[in-house]
């Protein structure tokens, strides 16, 4: 199954909810949501800086990942994104295909 990087930022209201519930319940909620779409949560951490929460999950397909992202972000409590992660083998395959491509950069 494809892997995705999960990143999220809490809004002020979401942060208030997090303060009230604690982090463990939010991780459990994320796990349940991902599993309901046939995926699995490999890890999730809270952080400070650019993102409030980061993690890695497996999802059956991009549509399932997009559904999770939409469901969470539509609440307005946290803005979340799921970014596809690419394996070394997939990059090897892409590199092999790219070698045969012709591209003219702008202005050349």
Phi and psi restraints in degrees (range 20) as a CNS / XPLOR table:
assign (resid 1 and name C) (resid 2 and name N)
       (resid 2 and name CA) (resid 2 and name C) 1.0 -65.9 20.0 2
assign (resid 2 and name N) (resid 2 and name CA)
       (resid 2 and name C) (resid 3 and name N) 1.0 145.7 20.0 2
assign (resid 2 and name C) (resid 3 and name N)
       (resid 3 and name CA) (resid 3 and name C) 1.0 -99.2 20.0 2
assign (resid 3 and name N) (resid 3 and name CA)
       (resid 3 and name C) (resid 4 and name N) 1.0 150.5 20.0 2
assign (resid 3 and name C) (resid 4 and name N)
       (resid 4 and name CA) (resid 4 and name C) 1.0 -134.9 20.0 2
assign (resid 4 and name N) (resid 4 and name CA)
       (resid 4 and name C) (resid 5 and name N) 1.0 141.4 20.0 2
assign (resid 4 and name C) (resid 5 and name N)
       (resid 5 and name CA) (resid 5 and name C) 1.0 -84.8 20.0 2
assign (resid 5 and name N) (resid 5 and name CA)
       (resid 5 and name C) (resid 6 and name N) 1.0 126.8 20.0 2
assign (resid 5 and name C) (resid 6 and name N)
       (resid 6 and name CA) (resid 6 and name C) 1.0 -102.3 20.0 2
assign (resid 6 and name N) (resid 6 and name CA)
       (resid 6 and name C) (resid 7 and name N) 1.0 128.0 20.0 2
assign (resid 6 and name C) (resid 7 and name N)
       (resid 7 and name CA) (resid 7 and name C) 1.0 -134.0 20.0 2
assign (resid 7 and name N) (resid 7 and name CA)
       (resid 7 and name C) (resid 8 and name N) 1.0 140.7 20.0 2
assign (resid 7 and name C) (resid 8 and name N)
       (resid 8 and name CA) (resid 8 and name C) 1.0 -147.9 20.0 2
assign (resid 8 and name N) (resid 8 and name CA)
       (resid 8 and name C) (resid 9 and name N) 1.0 153.8 20.0 2
assign (resid 8 and name C) (resid 9 and name N)
       (resid 9 and name CA) (resid 9 and name C) 1.0 -132.1 20.0 2
assign (resid 9 and name N) (resid 9 and name CA)
       (resid 9 and name C) (resid 10 and name N) 1.0 124.7 20.0 2
assign (resid 9 and name C) (resid 10 and name N)
       (resid 10 and name CA) (resid 10 and name C) 1.0 -77.4 20.0 2
assign (resid 10 and name N) (resid 10 and name CA)
       (resid 10 and name C) (resid 11 and name N) 1.0 141.5 20.0 2
assign (resid 10 and name C) (resid 11 and name N)
       (resid 11 and name CA) (resid 11 and name C) 1.0 -80.1 20.0 2
assign (resid 11 and name N) (resid 11 and name CA)
       (resid 11 and name C) (resid 12 and name N) 1.0 176.5 20.0 2
assign (resid 11 and name C) (resid 12 and name N)
       (resid 12 and name CA) (resid 12 and name C) 1.0 -58.6 20.0 2
assign (resid 12 and name N) (resid 12 and name CA)
       (resid 12 and name C) (resid 13 and name N) 1.0 -44.2 20.0 2
assign (resid 12 and name C) (resid 13 and name N)
       (resid 13 and name CA) (resid 13 and name C) 1.0 -65.5 20.0 2
assign (resid 13 and name N) (resid 13 and name CA)
       (resid 13 and name C) (resid 14 and name N) 1.0 -40.0 20.0 2
assign (resid 13 and name C) (resid 14 and name N)
       (resid 14 and name CA) (resid 14 and name C) 1.0 -63.8 20.0 2
assign (resid 14 and name N) (resid 14 and name CA)
       (resid 14 and name C) (resid 15 and name N) 1.0 -38.5 20.0 2
assign (resid 14 and name C) (resid 15 and name N)
       (resid 15 and name CA) (resid 15 and name C) 1.0 -64.8 20.0 2
assign (resid 15 and name N) (resid 15 and name CA)
       (resid 15 and name C) (resid 16 and name N) 1.0 -38.6 20.0 2
assign (resid 15 and name C) (resid 16 and name N)
       (resid 16 and name CA) (resid 16 and name C) 1.0 -62.4 20.0 2
assign (resid 16 and name N) (resid 16 and name CA)
       (resid 16 and name C) (resid 17 and name N) 1.0 -42.3 20.0 2
assign (resid 16 and name C) (resid 17 and name N)
       (resid 17 and name CA) (resid 17 and name C) 1.0 -63.4 20.0 2
assign (resid 17 and name N) (resid 17 and name CA)
       (resid 17 and name C) (resid 18 and name N) 1.0 -40.8 20.0 2
assign (resid 17 and name C) (resid 18 and name N)
       (resid 18 and name CA) (resid 18 and name C) 1.0 -62.8 20.0 2
assign (resid 18 and name N) (resid 18 and name CA)
       (resid 18 and name C) (resid 19 and name N) 1.0 -42.8 20.0 2
assign (resid 18 and name C) (resid 19 and name N)
       (resid 19 and name CA) (resid 19 and name C) 1.0 -60.4 20.0 2
assign (resid 19 and name N) (resid 19 and name CA)
       (resid 19 and name C) (resid 20 and name N) 1.0 -37.3 20.0 2
assign (resid 19 and name C) (resid 20 and name N)
       (resid 20 and name CA) (resid 20 and name C) 1.0 -75.3 20.0 2
assign (resid 20 and name N) (resid 20 and name CA)
       (resid 20 and name C) (resid 21 and name N) 1.0 -36.8 20.0 2
assign (resid 20 and name C) (resid 21 and name N)
       (resid 21 and name CA) (resid 21 and name C) 1.0 -96.2 20.0 2
assign (resid 21 and name N) (resid 21 and name CA)
       (resid 21 and name C) (resid 22 and name N) 1.0 -28.7 20.0 2
assign (resid 21 and name C) (resid 22 and name N)
       (resid 22 and name CA) (resid 22 and name C) 1.0 88.2 20.0 2
assign (resid 22 and name N) (resid 22 and name CA)
       (resid 22 and name C) (resid 23 and name N) 1.0 166.5 20.0 2
assign (resid 22 and name C) (resid 23 and name N)
       (resid 23 and name CA) (resid 23 and name C) 1.0 -75.8 20.0 2
assign (resid 23 and name N) (resid 23 and name CA)
       (resid 23 and name C) (resid 24 and name N) 1.0 -36.7 20.0 2
assign (resid 23 and name C) (resid 24 and name N)
       (resid 24 and name CA) (resid 24 and name C) 1.0 -60.2 20.0 2
assign (resid 24 and name N) (resid 24 and name CA)
       (resid 24 and name C) (resid 25 and name N) 1.0 -40.3 20.0 2
assign (resid 24 and name C) (resid 25 and name N)
       (resid 25 and name CA) (resid 25 and name C) 1.0 -67.6 20.0 2
assign (resid 25 and name N) (resid 25 and name CA)
       (resid 25 and name C) (resid 26 and name N) 1.0 -31.3 20.0 2
assign (resid 25 and name C) (resid 26 and name N)
       (resid 26 and name CA) (resid 26 and name C) 1.0 -72.3 20.0 2
assign (resid 26 and name N) (resid 26 and name CA)
       (resid 26 and name C) (resid 27 and name N) 1.0 -38.1 20.0 2
assign (resid 26 and name C) (resid 27 and name N)
       (resid 27 and name CA) (resid 27 and name C) 1.0 -64.5 20.0 2
assign (resid 27 and name N) (resid 27 and name CA)
       (resid 27 and name C) (resid 28 and name N) 1.0 -42.6 20.0 2
assign (resid 27 and name C) (resid 28 and name N)
       (resid 28 and name CA) (resid 28 and name C) 1.0 -60.5 20.0 2
assign (resid 28 and name N) (resid 28 and name CA)
       (resid 28 and name C) (resid 29 and name N) 1.0 -39.8 20.0 2
assign (resid 28 and name C) (resid 29 and name N)
       (resid 29 and name CA) (resid 29 and name C) 1.0 -65.4 20.0 2
assign (resid 29 and name N) (resid 29 and name CA)
       (resid 29 and name C) (resid 30 and name N) 1.0 -43.5 20.0 2
assign (resid 29 and name C) (resid 30 and name N)
       (resid 30 and name CA) (resid 30 and name C) 1.0 -61.4 20.0 2
assign (resid 30 and name N) (resid 30 and name CA)
       (resid 30 and name C) (resid 31 and name N) 1.0 -44.3 20.0 2
assign (resid 30 and name C) (resid 31 and name N)
       (resid 31 and name CA) (resid 31 and name C) 1.0 -59.6 20.0 2
assign (resid 31 and name N) (resid 31 and name CA)
       (resid 31 and name C) (resid 32 and name N) 1.0 -47.0 20.0 2
assign (resid 31 and name C) (resid 32 and name N)
       (resid 32 and name CA) (resid 32 and name C) 1.0 -61.2 20.0 2
assign (resid 32 and name N) (resid 32 and name CA)
       (resid 32 and name C) (resid 33 and name N) 1.0 -42.6 20.0 2
assign (resid 32 and name C) (resid 33 and name N)
       (resid 33 and name CA) (resid 33 and name C) 1.0 -63.9 20.0 2
assign (resid 33 and name N) (resid 33 and name CA)
       (resid 33 and name C) (resid 34 and name N) 1.0 -47.1 20.0 2
assign (resid 33 and name C) (resid 34 and name N)
       (resid 34 and name CA) (resid 34 and name C) 1.0 -63.2 20.0 2
assign (resid 34 and name N) (resid 34 and name CA)
       (resid 34 and name C) (resid 35 and name N) 1.0 -43.8 20.0 2
assign (resid 34 and name C) (resid 35 and name N)
       (resid 35 and name CA) (resid 35 and name C) 1.0 -65.2 20.0 2
assign (resid 35 and name N) (resid 35 and name CA)
       (resid 35 and name C) (resid 36 and name N) 1.0 -31.8 20.0 2
assign (resid 35 and name C) (resid 36 and name N)
       (resid 36 and name CA) (resid 36 and name C) 1.0 -65.5 20.0 2
assign (resid 36 and name N) (resid 36 and name CA)
       (resid 36 and name C) (resid 37 and name N) 1.0 -19.6 20.0 2
assign (resid 36 and name C) (resid 37 and name N)
       (resid 37 and name CA) (resid 37 and name C) 1.0 -99.9 20.0 2
assign (resid 37 and name N) (resid 37 and name CA)
       (resid 37 and name C) (resid 38 and name N) 1.0 9.5 20.0 2
assign (resid 37 and name C) (resid 38 and name N)
       (resid 38 and name CA) (resid 38 and name C) 1.0 87.8 20.0 2
assign (resid 38 and name N) (resid 38 and name CA)
       (resid 38 and name C) (resid 39 and name N) 1.0 11.8 20.0 2
assign (resid 38 and name C) (resid 39 and name N)
       (resid 39 and name CA) (resid 39 and name C) 1.0 -103.1 20.0 2
assign (resid 39 and name N) (resid 39 and name CA)
       (resid 39 and name C) (resid 40 and name N) 1.0 -172.1 20.0 2
assign (resid 39 and name C) (resid 40 and name N)
       (resid 40 and name CA) (resid 40 and name C) 1.0 -145.1 20.0 2
assign (resid 40 and name N) (resid 40 and name CA)
       (resid 40 and name C) (resid 41 and name N) 1.0 144.6 20.0 2
assign (resid 40 and name C) (resid 41 and name N)
       (resid 41 and name CA) (resid 41 and name C) 1.0 -94.5 20.0 2
assign (resid 41 and name N) (resid 41 and name CA)
       (resid 41 and name C) (resid 42 and name N) 1.0 117.2 20.0 2
assign (resid 41 and name C) (resid 42 and name N)
       (resid 42 and name CA) (resid 42 and name C) 1.0 -81.1 20.0 2
assign (resid 42 and name N) (resid 42 and name CA)
       (resid 42 and name C) (resid 43 and name N) 1.0 -44.0 20.0 2
assign (resid 42 and name C) (resid 43 and name N)
       (resid 43 and name CA) (resid 43 and name C) 1.0 -161.8 20.0 2
assign (resid 43 and name N) (resid 43 and name CA)
       (resid 43 and name C) (resid 44 and name N) 1.0 154.6 20.0 2
assign (resid 43 and name C) (resid 44 and name N)
       (resid 44 and name CA) (resid 44 and name C) 1.0 -152.2 20.0 2
assign (resid 44 and name N) (resid 44 and name CA)
       (resid 44 and name C) (resid 45 and name N) 1.0 136.2 20.0 2
assign (resid 44 and name C) (resid 45 and name N)
       (resid 45 and name CA) (resid 45 and name C) 1.0 -133.8 20.0 2
assign (resid 45 and name N) (resid 45 and name CA)
       (resid 45 and name C) (resid 46 and name N) 1.0 148.6 20.0 2
assign (resid 45 and name C) (resid 46 and name N)
       (resid 46 and name CA) (resid 46 and name C) 1.0 -87.4 20.0 2
assign (resid 46 and name N) (resid 46 and name CA)
       (resid 46 and name C) (resid 47 and name N) 1.0 149.6 20.0 2
assign (resid 46 and name C) (resid 47 and name N)
       (resid 47 and name CA) (resid 47 and name C) 1.0 -147.3 20.0 2
assign (resid 47 and name N) (resid 47 and name CA)
       (resid 47 and name C) (resid 48 and name N) 1.0 170.5 20.0 2
assign (resid 47 and name C) (resid 48 and name N)
       (resid 48 and name CA) (resid 48 and name C) 1.0 -130.4 20.0 2
assign (resid 48 and name N) (resid 48 and name CA)
       (resid 48 and name C) (resid 49 and name N) 1.0 150.2 20.0 2
assign (resid 48 and name C) (resid 49 and name N)
       (resid 49 and name CA) (resid 49 and name C) 1.0 124.4 20.0 2
assign (resid 49 and name N) (resid 49 and name CA)
       (resid 49 and name C) (resid 50 and name N) 1.0 -131.9 20.0 2
assign (resid 49 and name C) (resid 50 and name N)
       (resid 50 and name CA) (resid 50 and name C) 1.0 -67.1 20.0 2
assign (resid 50 and name N) (resid 50 and name CA)
       (resid 50 and name C) (resid 51 and name N) 1.0 -37.6 20.0 2
assign (resid 50 and name C) (resid 51 and name N)
       (resid 51 and name CA) (resid 51 and name C) 1.0 -122.4 20.0 2
assign (resid 51 and name N) (resid 51 and name CA)
       (resid 51 and name C) (resid 52 and name N) 1.0 148.5 20.0 2
assign (resid 51 and name C) (resid 52 and name N)
       (resid 52 and name CA) (resid 52 and name C) 1.0 -89.7 20.0 2
assign (resid 52 and name N) (resid 52 and name CA)
       (resid 52 and name C) (resid 53 and name N) 1.0 -25.8 20.0 2
assign (resid 52 and name C) (resid 53 and name N)
       (resid 53 and name CA) (resid 53 and name C) 1.0 -147.2 20.0 2
assign (resid 53 and name N) (resid 53 and name CA)
       (resid 53 and name C) (resid 54 and name N) 1.0 138.8 20.0 2
assign (resid 53 and name C) (resid 54 and name N)
       (resid 54 and name CA) (resid 54 and name C) 1.0 -138.7 20.0 2
assign (resid 54 and name N) (resid 54 and name CA)
       (resid 54 and name C) (resid 55 and name N) 1.0 150.9 20.0 2
assign (resid 54 and name C) (resid 55 and name N)
       (resid 55 and name CA) (resid 55 and name C) 1.0 -169.8 20.0 2
assign (resid 55 and name N) (resid 55 and name CA)
       (resid 55 and name C) (resid 56 and name N) 1.0 -179.7 20.0 2
assign (resid 55 and name C) (resid 56 and name N)
       (resid 56 and name CA) (resid 56 and name C) 1.0 -133.3 20.0 2
assign (resid 56 and name N) (resid 56 and name CA)
       (resid 56 and name C) (resid 57 and name N) 1.0 133.7 20.0 2
assign (resid 56 and name C) (resid 57 and name N)
       (resid 57 and name CA) (resid 57 and name C) 1.0 -136.3 20.0 2
assign (resid 57 and name N) (resid 57 and name CA)
       (resid 57 and name C) (resid 58 and name N) 1.0 162.2 20.0 2
assign (resid 57 and name C) (resid 58 and name N)
       (resid 58 and name CA) (resid 58 and name C) 1.0 -107.0 20.0 2
assign (resid 58 and name N) (resid 58 and name CA)
       (resid 58 and name C) (resid 59 and name N) 1.0 138.0 20.0 2
assign (resid 58 and name C) (resid 59 and name N)
       (resid 59 and name CA) (resid 59 and name C) 1.0 -132.2 20.0 2
assign (resid 59 and name N) (resid 59 and name CA)
       (resid 59 and name C) (resid 60 and name N) 1.0 150.4 20.0 2
assign (resid 59 and name C) (resid 60 and name N)
       (resid 60 and name CA) (resid 60 and name C) 1.0 -63.6 20.0 2
assign (resid 60 and name N) (resid 60 and name CA)
       (resid 60 and name C) (resid 61 and name N) 1.0 -30.2 20.0 2
assign (resid 60 and name C) (resid 61 and name N)
       (resid 61 and name CA) (resid 61 and name C) 1.0 -166.3 20.0 2
assign (resid 61 and name N) (resid 61 and name CA)
       (resid 61 and name C) (resid 62 and name N) 1.0 171.8 20.0 2
assign (resid 61 and name C) (resid 62 and name N)
       (resid 62 and name CA) (resid 62 and name C) 1.0 -65.2 20.0 2
assign (resid 62 and name N) (resid 62 and name CA)
       (resid 62 and name C) (resid 63 and name N) 1.0 -34.8 20.0 2
assign (resid 62 and name C) (resid 63 and name N)
       (resid 63 and name CA) (resid 63 and name C) 1.0 -64.1 20.0 2
assign (resid 63 and name N) (resid 63 and name CA)
       (resid 63 and name C) (resid 64 and name N) 1.0 -39.2 20.0 2
assign (resid 63 and name C) (resid 64 and name N)
       (resid 64 and name CA) (resid 64 and name C) 1.0 -66.2 20.0 2
assign (resid 64 and name N) (resid 64 and name CA)
       (resid 64 and name C) (resid 65 and name N) 1.0 -40.8 20.0 2
assign (resid 64 and name C) (resid 65 and name N)
       (resid 65 and name CA) (resid 65 and name C) 1.0 -63.9 20.0 2
assign (resid 65 and name N) (resid 65 and name CA)
       (resid 65 and name C) (resid 66 and name N) 1.0 -43.4 20.0 2
assign (resid 65 and name C) (resid 66 and name N)
       (resid 66 and name CA) (resid 66 and name C) 1.0 -64.2 20.0 2
assign (resid 66 and name N) (resid 66 and name CA)
       (resid 66 and name C) (resid 67 and name N) 1.0 -37.2 20.0 2
assign (resid 66 and name C) (resid 67 and name N)
       (resid 67 and name CA) (resid 67 and name C) 1.0 -62.5 20.0 2
assign (resid 67 and name N) (resid 67 and name CA)
       (resid 67 and name C) (resid 68 and name N) 1.0 -42.9 20.0 2
assign (resid 67 and name C) (resid 68 and name N)
       (resid 68 and name CA) (resid 68 and name C) 1.0 -62.6 20.0 2
assign (resid 68 and name N) (resid 68 and name CA)
       (resid 68 and name C) (resid 69 and name N) 1.0 -46.7 20.0 2
assign (resid 68 and name C) (resid 69 and name N)
       (resid 69 and name CA) (resid 69 and name C) 1.0 -59.7 20.0 2
assign (resid 69 and name N) (resid 69 and name CA)
       (resid 69 and name C) (resid 70 and name N) 1.0 -44.9 20.0 2
assign (resid 69 and name C) (resid 70 and name N)
       (resid 70 and name CA) (resid 70 and name C) 1.0 -64.5 20.0 2
assign (resid 70 and name N) (resid 70 and name CA)
       (resid 70 and name C) (resid 71 and name N) 1.0 -43.5 20.0 2
assign (resid 70 and name C) (resid 71 and name N)
       (resid 71 and name CA) (resid 71 and name C) 1.0 -60.8 20.0 2
assign (resid 71 and name N) (resid 71 and name CA)
       (resid 71 and name C) (resid 72 and name N) 1.0 -43.2 20.0 2
assign (resid 71 and name C) (resid 72 and name N)
       (resid 72 and name CA) (resid 72 and name C) 1.0 -72.5 20.0 2
assign (resid 72 and name N) (resid 72 and name CA)
       (resid 72 and name C) (resid 73 and name N) 1.0 -50.1 20.0 2
assign (resid 72 and name C) (resid 73 and name N)
       (resid 73 and name CA) (resid 73 and name C) 1.0 -65.1 20.0 2
assign (resid 73 and name N) (resid 73 and name CA)
       (resid 73 and name C) (resid 74 and name N) 1.0 -29.4 20.0 2
assign (resid 73 and name C) (resid 74 and name N)
       (resid 74 and name CA) (resid 74 and name C) 1.0 -66.9 20.0 2
assign (resid 74 and name N) (resid 74 and name CA)
       (resid 74 and name C) (resid 75 and name N) 1.0 -15.6 20.0 2
assign (resid 74 and name C) (resid 75 and name N)
       (resid 75 and name CA) (resid 75 and name C) 1.0 -74.7 20.0 2
assign (resid 75 and name N) (resid 75 and name CA)
       (resid 75 and name C) (resid 76 and name N) 1.0 -21.8 20.0 2
assign (resid 75 and name C) (resid 76 and name N)
       (resid 76 and name CA) (resid 76 and name C) 1.0 79.6 20.0 2
assign (resid 76 and name N) (resid 76 and name CA)
       (resid 76 and name C) (resid 77 and name N) 1.0 -0.6 20.0 2
assign (resid 76 and name C) (resid 77 and name N)
       (resid 77 and name CA) (resid 77 and name C) 1.0 -89.9 20.0 2
assign (resid 77 and name N) (resid 77 and name CA)
       (resid 77 and name C) (resid 78 and name N) 1.0 -26.8 20.0 2
assign (resid 77 and name C) (resid 78 and name N)
       (resid 78 and name CA) (resid 78 and name C) 1.0 -150.9 20.0 2
assign (resid 78 and name N) (resid 78 and name CA)
       (resid 78 and name C) (resid 79 and name N) 1.0 138.3 20.0 2
assign (resid 78 and name C) (resid 79 and name N)
       (resid 79 and name CA) (resid 79 and name C) 1.0 -98.8 20.0 2
assign (resid 79 and name N) (resid 79 and name CA)
       (resid 79 and name C) (resid 80 and name N) 1.0 119.3 20.0 2
assign (resid 79 and name C) (resid 80 and name N)
       (resid 80 and name CA) (resid 80 and name C) 1.0 -122.1 20.0 2
assign (resid 80 and name N) (resid 80 and name CA)
       (resid 80 and name C) (resid 81 and name N) 1.0 150.9 20.0 2
assign (resid 80 and name C) (resid 81 and name N)
       (resid 81 and name CA) (resid 81 and name C) 1.0 -138.2 20.0 2
assign (resid 81 and name N) (resid 81 and name CA)
       (resid 81 and name C) (resid 82 and name N) 1.0 145.6 20.0 2
assign (resid 81 and name C) (resid 82 and name N)
       (resid 82 and name CA) (resid 82 and name C) 1.0 -118.2 20.0 2
assign (resid 82 and name N) (resid 82 and name CA)
       (resid 82 and name C) (resid 83 and name N) 1.0 120.4 20.0 2
assign (resid 82 and name C) (resid 83 and name N)
       (resid 83 and name CA) (resid 83 and name C) 1.0 -109.8 20.0 2
assign (resid 83 and name N) (resid 83 and name CA)
       (resid 83 and name C) (resid 84 and name N) 1.0 127.5 20.0 2
assign (resid 83 and name C) (resid 84 and name N)
       (resid 84 and name CA) (resid 84 and name C) 1.0 -60.8 20.0 2
assign (resid 84 and name N) (resid 84 and name CA)
       (resid 84 and name C) (resid 85 and name N) 1.0 137.8 20.0 2
assign (resid 84 and name C) (resid 85 and name N)
       (resid 85 and name CA) (resid 85 and name C) 1.0 -104.7 20.0 2
assign (resid 85 and name N) (resid 85 and name CA)
       (resid 85 and name C) (resid 86 and name N) 1.0 140.2 20.0 2
assign (resid 85 and name C) (resid 86 and name N)
       (resid 86 and name CA) (resid 86 and name C) 1.0 -113.2 20.0 2
assign (resid 86 and name N) (resid 86 and name CA)
       (resid 86 and name C) (resid 87 and name N) 1.0 129.9 20.0 2
assign (resid 86 and name C) (resid 87 and name N)
       (resid 87 and name CA) (resid 87 and name C) 1.0 -74.8 20.0 2
assign (resid 87 and name N) (resid 87 and name CA)
       (resid 87 and name C) (resid 88 and name N) 1.0 163.4 20.0 2
assign (resid 87 and name C) (resid 88 and name N)
       (resid 88 and name CA) (resid 88 and name C) 1.0 -60.5 20.0 2
assign (resid 88 and name N) (resid 88 and name CA)
       (resid 88 and name C) (resid 89 and name N) 1.0 -38.1 20.0 2
assign (resid 88 and name C) (resid 89 and name N)
       (resid 89 and name CA) (resid 89 and name C) 1.0 -65.4 20.0 2
assign (resid 89 and name N) (resid 89 and name CA)
       (resid 89 and name C) (resid 90 and name N) 1.0 -37.4 20.0 2
assign (resid 89 and name C) (resid 90 and name N)
       (resid 90 and name CA) (resid 90 and name C) 1.0 -67.8 20.0 2
assign (resid 90 and name N) (resid 90 and name CA)
       (resid 90 and name C) (resid 91 and name N) 1.0 -37.6 20.0 2
assign (resid 90 and name C) (resid 91 and name N)
       (resid 91 and name CA) (resid 91 and name C) 1.0 -66.1 20.0 2
assign (resid 91 and name N) (resid 91 and name CA)
       (resid 91 and name C) (resid 92 and name N) 1.0 -39.2 20.0 2
assign (resid 91 and name C) (resid 92 and name N)
       (resid 92 and name CA) (resid 92 and name C) 1.0 -58.3 20.0 2
assign (resid 92 and name N) (resid 92 and name CA)
       (resid 92 and name C) (resid 93 and name N) 1.0 -45.5 20.0 2
assign (resid 92 and name C) (resid 93 and name N)
       (resid 93 and name CA) (resid 93 and name C) 1.0 -64.1 20.0 2
assign (resid 93 and name N) (resid 93 and name CA)
       (resid 93 and name C) (resid 94 and name N) 1.0 -42.3 20.0 2
assign (resid 93 and name C) (resid 94 and name N)
       (resid 94 and name CA) (resid 94 and name C) 1.0 -64.9 20.0 2
assign (resid 94 and name N) (resid 94 and name CA)
       (resid 94 and name C) (resid 95 and name N) 1.0 -40.1 20.0 2
assign (resid 94 and name C) (resid 95 and name N)
       (resid 95 and name CA) (resid 95 and name C) 1.0 -61.7 20.0 2
assign (resid 95 and name N) (resid 95 and name CA)
       (resid 95 and name C) (resid 96 and name N) 1.0 -41.5 20.0 2
assign (resid 95 and name C) (resid 96 and name N)
       (resid 96 and name CA) (resid 96 and name C) 1.0 -61.6 20.0 2
assign (resid 96 and name N) (resid 96 and name CA)
       (resid 96 and name C) (resid 97 and name N) 1.0 -40.0 20.0 2
assign (resid 96 and name C) (resid 97 and name N)
       (resid 97 and name CA) (resid 97 and name C) 1.0 -71.6 20.0 2
assign (resid 97 and name N) (resid 97 and name CA)
       (resid 97 and name C) (resid 98 and name N) 1.0 -37.8 20.0 2
assign (resid 97 and name C) (resid 98 and name N)
       (resid 98 and name CA) (resid 98 and name C) 1.0 -66.2 20.0 2
assign (resid 98 and name N) (resid 98 and name CA)
       (resid 98 and name C) (resid 99 and name N) 1.0 -29.7 20.0 2
assign (resid 98 and name C) (resid 99 and name N)
       (resid 99 and name CA) (resid 99 and name C) 1.0 -60.2 20.0 2
assign (resid 99 and name N) (resid 99 and name CA)
       (resid 99 and name C) (resid 100 and name N) 1.0 -28.1 20.0 2
assign (resid 99 and name C) (resid 100 and name N)
       (resid 100 and name CA) (resid 100 and name C) 1.0 -93.8 20.0 2
assign (resid 100 and name N) (resid 100 and name CA)
       (resid 100 and name C) (resid 101 and name N) 1.0 1.2 20.0 2
assign (resid 100 and name C) (resid 101 and name N)
       (resid 101 and name CA) (resid 101 and name C) 1.0 -92.2 20.0 2
assign (resid 101 and name N) (resid 101 and name CA)
       (resid 101 and name C) (resid 102 and name N) 1.0 144.5 20.0 2
assign (resid 101 and name C) (resid 102 and name N)
       (resid 102 and name CA) (resid 102 and name C) 1.0 -108.4 20.0 2
assign (resid 102 and name N) (resid 102 and name CA)
       (resid 102 and name C) (resid 103 and name N) 1.0 129.4 20.0 2
assign (resid 102 and name C) (resid 103 and name N)
       (resid 103 and name CA) (resid 103 and name C) 1.0 -140.0 20.0 2
assign (resid 103 and name N) (resid 103 and name CA)
       (resid 103 and name C) (resid 104 and name N) 1.0 132.5 20.0 2
assign (resid 103 and name C) (resid 104 and name N)
       (resid 104 and name CA) (resid 104 and name C) 1.0 -103.6 20.0 2
assign (resid 104 and name N) (resid 104 and name CA)
       (resid 104 and name C) (resid 105 and name N) 1.0 117.2 20.0 2
assign (resid 104 and name C) (resid 105 and name N)
       (resid 105 and name CA) (resid 105 and name C) 1.0 -68.8 20.0 2
assign (resid 105 and name N) (resid 105 and name CA)
       (resid 105 and name C) (resid 106 and name N) 1.0 155.7 20.0 2
assign (resid 105 and name C) (resid 106 and name N)
       (resid 106 and name CA) (resid 106 and name C) 1.0 -57.0 20.0 2
assign (resid 106 and name N) (resid 106 and name CA)
       (resid 106 and name C) (resid 107 and name N) 1.0 139.3 20.0 2
assign (resid 106 and name C) (resid 107 and name N)
       (resid 107 and name CA) (resid 107 and name C) 1.0 80.2 20.0 2
assign (resid 107 and name N) (resid 107 and name CA)
       (resid 107 and name C) (resid 108 and name N) 1.0 4.4 20.0 2
